[in-house]
């Protein structure tokens, strides 16, 4: 019973806490860089999943695939976020998309 309690105490409560397999796990971008108005997902790069999940064909391997297979770290995450308004999309939703009414000669 006491060993079970010790095992529970050793487990981190936060699922994104420091992990020995990933030395940067649990680190936040704001701990290393001055950040401005970034979403939480940019502040916690270890939340991103699915990197290097399947083996690619070496015949078609490119340098972009090598770069993209590596998970993000606190040093590769953006430090600023400038969101855009949805004014243009909202206007299209109200009046509809443009439709071409010219003469169609296709069969």
Order of alpha helices (4+ residues) and beta strands (2+ residues): alpha-alpha-alpha-alpha-alpha
